[in-house]
């Protein structure tokens, strides 16, 4: 039974991320060390395409930094401005 591989482009699409974001995560020192031997490069249409094995996919999924989005209401912004002006 052979390993299953997925291209970086397909992995990015599958996880709703940008290709650049996946490559940046792969380059991080912590991840780069652990990914050695789990990324293969194949020639496709005269281009080098990187493929991730199952371990690499699992590692990138586990180590993904989910940065929470900060959402402020317009009312909150107005209240903040009012309180700041009161403090002055």
Buried (B, 14 or more C-beta within 10 A) or exposed (E): EEEEBBBBEEBBBEEEBEBEEBEEBBEEEEBEEBBEEBBEEEEEEEEEEBBBBEBBBEBBEEEBEEEEEEEEEEEEEEEEEEEEEEEE
